[in-house]
Amino acid sequence: MKTLQIRNIRSFVLAAALVGTAGNLFGQVVFTEDFNDNDIADWTAGSINLDNPGDVLSPPSAAGGQVTLRAHASCFTDPFSGLGETLTKTITLPNGAYNLSYDVSQSTTFYAFCSSAAAGESGILVNGVPISPVSCTVSNDCGTCTVPTTTVSGCFTVTGGSAELRLRTGAGDCADSTGVFDNITITVANTPTCNAGGPYVIGVGANSVKLDGTGSSDPDNDPLTYSWTTDCPNATLDDPSSPTPTLTFNSTGTCGQQCTVTLTVDDGCSDPASCSTTVTPTCQVIGNTGGDYNGDGNTYDLPMRPSFTLNKSYNRSDYLKGLFPASAFAAPAFGQEGDVGRNTIHGPGMAQVDFSILKNFKTPWFWEHSNLQFRAEIYNLFNRVNLNTFDGDITSGTFGKATGVFTPRSIQLGARLEF
């Protein structure tokens, strides 16, 4: 079925103008040829390397809504350069990017000297550039190879206001090749859609993030290439041409400050599309006792001072419930320490009464000036609960809480002989 029938330059220009009015030519069909009328009078037959008396070309034919090209290349005399048959038409197109699709089948027969190989190819060239041709090869024996009818596609660019369409079937030496063409369609190429994912946040405990550009797509189903860039300071991309590269910050990066990654996708035909998203790095925290914010390997670096007063009195209930959340302490920039001072927060304190009693006995029967001492000692006489200091690990789920106690009441008995 013809979508838009073009039989001469005048009708094509009018059709293109109508299509442009309806949709700005964007993604619209601008040329079709399905050969349903079996008319190829406006196409020009031609040949490639028809330079051998043994070369045989069958005239291009249109029947059953298809065009057939056939080339029989010589196998017996020089020059051995293969043979091709062509059918050419030039159409007017505005400058820009386009997609071409067509149906094609190919068969090749290795008909003589069948000890090596013979190959054939069929496809359409636009302005001399092949667009997805199909081919097959017969090796080591006489016989026939085939490529069944398949729909192929590709894109091309017009810069001079016209496009030369050339149907071509080629045969290698000792090969007889036949190509069948149908349903040629040209549409204006769509610009791909770019999706860089994100926004991305690098959480505490990490210094890298995997970017994801797989949400990008091409309306014409053309394969995409990817190119990532970033303005993030002191950050590197491991594979900028991958759809999913990893962005890694080093120890002197900027913490908590947004930066940008930009993705450009290209379908190789229409204009590339670019998009950007943000990355917010936090500071890398390592170990169990704090953050290595300045990257020196010491995990006891200080965070930023919170907005509330730290140096105040707390009761035991405060220490058990938690003095403050870890989120109250912002991380400093990579390569720096925060401004929380040392000994800023007092621990829960300790109060304990210890008691001891002793009795000395003279033992002249053992030694002239010897003395035997018995002792009884009680630690934490009133068995008061004394809390350990609170958890200072900002990455811990118990940060700001006292989770342990000092020794409860204990009794110790002893004896000592002095002489």
C-alpha positions as CSV (number, residue, x, y, z in Angstrom):
1,M,0.0,0.0,0.0
2,K,1.4,3.4,-1.0
3,T,1.6,5.9,1.8
4,L,2.6,8.8,-0.4
5,Q,3.1,8.2,-4.1
6,I,5.8,10.2,-5.8
7,R,6.2,10.0,-9.5
8,N,8.1,13.2,-10.4
9,I,9.9,16.0,-8.8
10,R,7.0,18.4,-9.0
11,S,4.6,16.0,-7.1
12,F,7.3,15.3,-4.6
13,V,7.9,19.0,-3.8
14,L,4.2,19.5,-3.4
15,A,3.9,16.4,-1.2
16,A,6.8,17.5,1.0
17,A,5.3,21.0,1.4
18,L,2.0,19.4,2.5
19,V,3.7,17.2,5.0
20,G,5.8,20.1,6.3
21,T,2.6,22.1,6.9
22,A,1.0,19.3,8.8
23,G,3.9,18.3,11.0
24,N,7.0,20.4,10.2
25,L,8.4,17.3,8.4
26,F,9.3,16.0,11.9
27,G,9.0,12.2,11.9
28,Q,6.8,12.4,8.8
29,V,6.9,10.2,5.7
30,V,8.4,12.2,2.8
31,F,8.9,9.4,0.2
32,T,7.5,5.9,-0.4
33,E,7.9,3.5,-3.3
34,D,6.1,0.1,-3.1
35,F,6.2,-0.7,-6.9
36,N,2.6,-1.9,-6.7
37,D,2.0,-0.4,-10.2
38,N,5.1,-2.4,-11.5
39,D,6.3,0.9,-13.0
40,I,10.0,1.8,-12.9
41,A,10.1,4.1,-15.8
42,D,11.3,7.0,-13.6
43,W,14.2,4.9,-12.4
44,T,17.5,4.6,-14.4
45,A,19.2,1.2,-14.9
46,G,22.9,1.0,-14.6
47,S,25.9,-1.3,-14.0
48,I,29.1,-1.7,-12.1
49,N,32.2,-3.3,-13.5
50,L,30.5,-4.5,-16.7
51,D,33.9,-5.0,-18.3
52,N,34.1,-8.7,-19.0
53,P,32.6,-10.6,-22.0
54,G,31.4,-13.2,-19.6
55,D,29.4,-10.7,-17.5
56,V,25.7,-10.9,-17.9
57,L,23.1,-8.4,-16.6
58,S,19.4,-9.1,-16.7
59,P,17.3,-6.0,-17.3
60,P,15.7,-4.7,-14.0
61,S,12.1,-5.9,-13.8
62,A,9.1,-5.0,-11.8
63,A,6.4,-7.6,-11.2
64,G,4.1,-8.5,-8.3
65,G,4.8,-5.2,-6.6
66,Q,8.6,-5.9,-6.4
67,V,11.7,-4.9,-8.3
68,T,14.3,-7.6,-9.2
69,L,18.0,-7.0,-10.1
70,R,20.2,-9.8,-11.3
71,A,24.0,-9.9,-11.9
72,H,25.9,-12.9,-13.4
73,A,29.7,-12.3,-13.0
74,S,32.2,-13.9,-15.2
75,C,34.3,-16.8,-13.9
76,F,36.6,-17.6,-16.9
77,T,38.4,-14.5,-18.2
78,D,40.0,-11.3,-17.0
79,P,39.3,-8.9,-15.4
80,F,38.0,-10.7,-12.3
81,S,36.3,-7.7,-10.7
82,G,32.7,-8.9,-10.0
83,L,29.6,-7.3,-11.4
84,G,26.8,-5.1,-10.1
85,E,23.4,-4.0,-11.4
86,T,21.8,-0.8,-10.2
87,L,18.5,1.1,-10.5
88,T,18.8,4.8,-9.6
89,K,16.5,7.7,-8.9
90,T,17.2,11.2,-7.5
91,I,14.6,12.9,-5.3
92,T,14.5,16.4,-3.9
93,L,14.7,16.6,-0.1
94,P,15.3,19.6,2.2
95,N,18.6,19.5,4.0
96,G,18.4,17.5,7.2
97,A,18.5,14.0,8.7
98,Y,16.3,11.1,7.5
99,N,15.6,7.4,8.1
100,L,15.4,4.9,5.2
101,S,13.7,1.5,5.5
102,Y,13.1,-1.1,2.8
103,D,12.4,-4.8,2.3
104,V,15.1,-6.8,0.6
105,S,16.0,-10.4,-0.2
106,Q,19.2,-11.9,-1.7
107,S,20.2,-15.1,-3.3
108,T,23.7,-16.1,-4.7
109,T,24.7,-19.2,-6.7
110,F,28.3,-20.3,-6.9
111,Y,28.1,-21.8,-10.4
112,A,31.7,-22.8,-11.4
113,F,35.2,-23.4,-10.1
114,C,33.6,-24.2,-6.8
115,S,36.7,-24.7,-4.6
116,S,36.9,-21.3,-3.1
117,A,33.9,-19.0,-2.4
118,A,31.4,-16.7,-4.1
119,A,29.5,-13.9,-2.5
120,G,26.6,-11.6,-3.3
121,E,25.1,-8.5,-1.8
122,S,21.9,-6.4,-2.2
123,G,21.0,-3.0,-0.7
124,I,20.2,0.6,-1.3
125,L,22.8,3.4,-1.4
126,V,21.9,7.0,-0.6
127,N,24.3,9.5,-2.1
128,G,26.8,6.7,-2.5
129,V,26.6,5.4,1.1
130,P,25.2,1.9,1.6
131,I,22.3,1.6,4.0
132,S,22.1,-1.8,5.7
133,P,22.7,-4.1,2.7
134,V,22.3,-7.9,3.1
135,S,24.7,-10.5,1.8
136,C,25.6,-14.2,1.8
137,T,28.5,-16.4,0.7
138,V,28.8,-19.9,-0.7
139,S,32.1,-21.6,0.2
140,N,34.1,-24.6,-1.0
141,D,31.3,-26.1,-3.2
142,C,28.8,-25.1,-5.8
143,G,25.5,-24.2,-4.4
144,T,23.1,-21.4,-3.5
145,C,22.8,-19.2,-0.4
146,T,19.8,-17.0,0.4
147,V,18.8,-14.2,2.7
148,P,15.0,-14.3,3.0
149,T,13.0,-11.1,2.8
150,T,13.8,-8.8,5.7
151,T,13.2,-5.2,6.6
152,V,16.3,-3.2,7.1
153,S,16.8,0.5,8.0
154,G,19.4,3.2,8.5
155,C,19.8,6.9,8.5
156,F,21.4,9.5,6.2
157,T,21.9,13.2,6.0
158,V,21.0,15.5,3.1
159,T,23.2,18.6,2.6
160,G,22.7,19.5,-1.0
161,G,18.9,19.5,-1.3
162,S,18.6,16.1,-2.9
163,A,19.2,12.4,-2.4
164,E,20.3,9.8,-4.9
165,L,18.6,6.4,-4.2
166,R,20.5,3.5,-5.8
167,L,19.2,0.0,-5.6
168,R,22.2,-2.3,-6.1
169,T,22.8,-6.1,-6.4
170,G,26.4,-7.2,-6.7
171,A,27.9,-10.6,-7.6
172,G,31.5,-11.7,-6.9
173,D,33.5,-13.7,-9.4
174,C,31.8,-17.0,-10.4
175,A,28.6,-15.8,-8.7
176,D,25.0,-15.3,-10.0
177,S,23.2,-13.0,-7.6
178,T,19.6,-11.8,-7.4
179,G,18.2,-9.1,-5.2
180,V,14.5,-8.2,-4.7
181,F,13.4,-4.8,-3.3
182,D,10.1,-3.5,-2.0
183,N,8.5,-0.9,0.3
184,I,11.0,1.9,0.3
185,T,10.1,4.5,2.9
186,I,11.9,7.7,3.9
187,T,10.9,9.6,7.0
188,V,12.4,12.7,8.7
189,A,14.6,11.5,11.5
190,N,13.4,12.2,15.1
191,T,15.8,13.6,17.6
192,P,16.5,11.1,20.4
193,T,15.2,11.6,23.9
194,C,17.9,12.2,26.6
195,N,17.4,11.0,30.2
196,A,20.4,11.2,32.6
197,G,18.5,9.8,35.6
198,G,19.0,11.3,39.0
199,P,19.2,13.6,40.8
200,Y,21.9,11.5,42.5
201,V,22.9,11.6,46.2
202,I,26.1,9.9,47.4
203,G,25.2,8.8,50.9
204,V,27.4,8.6,54.0
205,G,29.8,5.7,53.7
206,A,30.4,6.0,50.0
207,N,32.3,8.3,47.6
208,S,30.9,7.1,44.2
209,V,27.6,6.7,42.4
210,K,26.5,4.8,39.3
211,L,24.9,7.0,36.7
212,D,22.0,5.7,34.6
213,G,21.3,6.9,31.1
214,T,19.3,3.9,30.0
215,G,16.1,5.9,30.2
216,S,17.2,7.6,27.0
217,S,15.5,6.4,23.8
218,D,15.3,7.0,20.1
219,P,11.8,7.3,18.4
220,D,13.2,5.7,15.3
221,N,14.8,2.8,17.2
222,D,18.3,3.8,16.0
223,P,21.1,2.7,18.3
224,L,22.4,5.4,20.6
225,T,25.9,6.4,21.6
226,Y,26.5,8.0,25.0
227,S,28.9,10.7,26.2
228,W,29.0,11.9,29.8
229,T,30.7,15.0,31.2
230,T,30.8,16.5,34.7
231,D,31.7,19.8,36.4
232,C,32.0,18.0,39.8
233,P,35.4,19.1,41.3
234,N,37.9,16.3,41.9
235,A,35.6,13.6,40.4
236,T,36.2,11.2,37.6
237,L,34.0,9.1,35.3
238,D,35.3,5.5,34.8
239,D,33.7,5.1,31.3
240,P,32.2,8.3,29.8
241,S,30.9,6.4,26.8
242,S,28.9,3.9,28.8
243,P,25.2,4.3,29.5
244,T,25.9,3.6,33.1
245,P,29.3,4.9,34.2
246,T,30.5,5.4,37.8
247,L,31.3,8.8,39.1
248,T,33.9,8.7,41.9
249,F,34.9,11.6,44.2
250,N,38.4,11.6,45.7
251,S,39.2,12.7,49.3
252,T,39.6,16.3,48.3
253,G,36.2,16.7,46.7
254,T,33.4,19.1,47.8
255,C,31.0,17.6,50.3
256,G,27.4,18.6,50.4
257,Q,27.7,20.9,47.4
258,Q,25.7,20.1,44.3
259,C,27.4,19.7,41.0
260,T,26.3,18.6,37.6
261,V,26.6,15.6,35.2
262,T,25.6,16.1,31.6
263,L,24.7,13.3,29.1
264,T,24.6,13.6,25.3
265,V,23.0,10.9,23.3
266,D,23.5,10.6,19.5
267,D,21.7,8.3,17.1
268,G,24.3,9.0,14.4
269,C,21.8,10.7,12.2
270,S,19.7,13.5,13.7
271,D,21.0,16.2,16.0
272,P,22.3,14.9,19.4
273,A,20.3,15.5,22.5
274,S,21.7,16.6,25.8
275,C,20.4,16.7,29.4
276,S,21.8,17.3,32.8
277,T,21.1,16.3,36.4
278,T,22.6,17.1,39.8
279,V,24.9,15.1,42.1
280,T,25.2,15.8,45.8
281,P,28.1,14.2,47.5
282,T,28.2,13.7,51.2
283,C,31.5,13.0,53.1
284,Q,33.0,9.6,53.3
285,V,32.7,8.0,56.7
286,I,34.8,5.0,57.6
287,G,35.4,2.9,60.7
288,N,33.2,2.7,63.9
289,T,34.4,5.8,65.7
290,G,33.7,8.7,63.4
291,G,34.4,10.2,60.0
292,D,37.7,10.6,58.1
293,Y,36.6,13.9,56.7
294,N,40.0,15.3,55.8
295,G,41.2,12.1,54.2
296,D,44.3,11.6,56.4
297,G,43.2,8.1,57.6
298,N,42.3,9.3,61.1
299,T,38.7,8.3,61.7
300,Y,38.1,10.7,64.7
301,D,37.6,13.9,62.7
302,L,35.1,16.4,64.0
303,P,31.8,17.3,62.3
304,M,30.2,20.7,62.0
305,R,28.7,22.4,65.1
306,P,24.9,22.0,65.3
307,S,22.5,24.9,65.6
308,F,21.7,24.3,69.3
309,T,23.9,24.6,72.4
310,L,25.8,21.5,73.3
311,N,27.5,22.6,76.6
312,K,24.6,22.2,79.0
313,S,23.5,19.9,81.8
314,Y,21.7,16.6,80.9
315,N,20.1,14.2,83.2
316,R,20.4,10.4,83.1
317,S,17.1,10.1,81.2
318,D,18.6,12.2,78.4
319,Y,21.6,10.0,78.0
320,L,19.3,6.9,77.9
321,K,17.0,8.3,75.3
322,G,19.7,10.0,73.2
323,L,21.0,13.5,73.5
324,F,20.7,14.5,69.8
325,P,20.3,12.9,66.4
326,A,23.3,12.4,64.1
327,S,21.6,14.5,61.5
328,A,22.1,17.6,63.7
329,F,25.9,17.4,62.8
330,A,26.6,18.3,59.2
331,A,29.6,16.9,57.5
332,P,32.3,19.3,56.5
333,A,33.7,19.5,53.0
334,F,36.2,16.8,51.8
335,G,39.6,17.7,53.0
336,Q,38.5,19.7,56.0
337,E,37.4,19.1,59.6
338,G,34.3,20.5,61.3
339,D,34.2,23.2,64.0
340,V,32.9,21.2,66.9
341,G,35.4,21.8,69.7
342,R,37.0,19.1,71.8
343,N,35.4,18.3,75.2
344,T,32.3,20.2,74.1
345,I,29.8,17.8,75.7
346,H,30.1,16.4,79.2
347,G,29.4,12.8,80.0
348,P,26.7,11.5,82.4
349,G,29.0,11.9,85.4
350,M,29.8,9.4,88.2
351,A,29.1,9.2,91.9
352,Q,30.3,6.3,94.0
353,V,30.9,5.5,97.7
354,D,33.4,2.8,98.6
355,F,33.8,1.4,102.2
356,S,36.6,-0.6,103.8
357,I,37.2,-2.0,107.3
358,L,40.4,-3.8,108.7
359,K,41.7,-5.4,111.9
360,N,45.4,-6.1,112.7
361,F,46.5,-9.0,115.0
362,K,50.0,-9.3,116.6
363,T,51.6,-12.7,115.8
364,P,54.8,-13.0,117.9
365,W,54.5,-16.7,117.7
366,F,55.3,-16.4,114.0
367,W,57.9,-13.7,114.0
368,E,59.0,-11.2,116.6
369,H,57.4,-8.1,115.0
370,S,54.9,-9.9,112.6
371,N,51.4,-8.7,112.1
372,L,48.3,-10.3,110.5
373,Q,45.8,-8.0,108.8
374,F,42.2,-8.9,107.8
375,R,40.3,-6.5,105.4
376,A,36.8,-6.2,104.1
377,E,36.2,-3.8,101.1
378,I,32.9,-2.8,99.6
379,Y,32.9,-0.9,96.2
380,N,29.8,1.2,95.2
381,L,28.4,0.7,98.7
382,F,24.9,2.1,97.8
383,N,24.9,0.2,94.4
384,R,24.2,3.4,92.4
385,V,23.8,3.0,88.6
386,N,26.6,5.0,86.9
387,L,26.2,5.3,83.1
388,N,29.1,4.9,80.7
389,T,29.7,7.8,78.4
390,F,27.4,8.1,75.3
391,D,28.2,6.6,71.9
392,G,30.1,9.2,69.9
393,D,30.1,7.2,66.6
394,I,28.1,9.5,64.2
395,T,27.4,6.5,61.9
396,S,26.0,4.3,64.7
397,G,22.3,3.8,65.3
398,T,22.9,4.5,69.1
399,F,24.8,7.8,68.5
400,G,24.2,10.1,71.5
401,K,23.0,7.4,73.8
402,A,24.6,5.8,76.9
403,T,24.4,2.0,76.3
404,G,26.4,0.6,79.2
405,V,27.0,1.0,83.0
406,F,30.0,0.9,85.3
407,T,30.5,-1.9,87.8
408,P,27.7,-2.4,90.3
409,R,28.3,-3.0,94.1
410,S,31.0,-5.6,94.8
411,I,32.6,-7.0,98.0
412,Q,36.2,-8.1,98.5
413,L,37.7,-9.9,101.5
414,G,41.4,-10.3,102.1
415,A,44.2,-11.1,104.6
416,R,47.9,-10.0,104.7
417,L,50.8,-11.1,106.9
418,E,53.5,-8.5,107.5
419,F,56.9,-9.4,109.0
